[in-house]
Amino acid sequence: MTKTIRIWDPFIRICHWTLVTVFVLNYFVLEPGDLPHEVLGYIAFAFITLRIIWGVTTTNLAGFRHASFRKTAFSQHISELKARNVSQTHGHNPMGWLMVFLVIGLFAGLGVTGFMMEEIDAFWGNQTLELTHEWLANTLYAAALIHITAVVFTQWRGKVALIPAMITGKRRVNDK
């Protein structure tokens, strides 16, 4: 018998898919430095700021209080993957939490460096700042590829529906 539980609230899903959309547009479609690129960068920075506030204040599974970086948490997750039985009722696993914090840091860095390049005259045309912004964007792209691969792998190997939960917010779990 199965039941449906709520995993991700609407804000987390909106934040996630907004950041995905902003990244894809700014990295692959829009011209760096143009107004649409800048506006989307500010939107991403606003969502990252809200995500940090949400992570600190919420008690649901998206809250930072659920992040565990203890060796035992990593060992347990790896054991669950080996056994092909990842917990159906948890949000992020320890590696997922590492990715959350990495993405927050990268988007924040992109927002700060982008702002500095475009809005502070003293930094306009600064090669080091431009290279840092580019490095952050390329690192975020690599992180996104790793994230997608890890989600697909964990969903397959751990027999846990990760992708549908990020779309609907809910997950069907076996009622034990």
Stockholm file with secondary structure:
# STOCKHOLM 1.0

chainA/1-176         MTKTIRIWDPFIRICHWTLVTVFVLNYFVLEPGDLPHEVLGYIAFAFITLRIIWGVTTTNLAGFRHASFRKTAFSQHISELKARNVSQTHGHNPMGWLMVFLVIGLFAGLGVTGFMMEEIDAFWGNQTLELTHEWLANTLYAAALIHITAVVFTQWRGKVALIPAMITGKRRVNDK
#=GR chainA/1-176 SS CEEEEECSCHHHHHHHHHHHHHHHIIIIISCTTSHHHHHHHHHHHHHHHHHHHHHHHCCSTTSGGGCCCCHHHHHHHHHHHHTTCCCSSCSCCHHHHHHHHHHHHHHHHHHHHHHHHHHCGGGTTCHHHHHHHHHHHHHHHHHHHHHHHHHHHHHHHHTCCHHHHHHHSEEEEECC
#=GC SS_cons         CEEEEECSCHHHHHHHHHHHHHHHIIIIISCTTSHHHHHHHHHHHHHHHHHHHHHHHCCSTTSGGGCCCCHHHHHHHHHHHHTTCCCSSCSCCHHHHHHHHHHHHHHHHHHHHHHHHHHCGGGTTCHHHHHHHHHHHHHHHHHHHHHHHHHHHHHHHHTCCHHHHHHHSEEEEECC
//
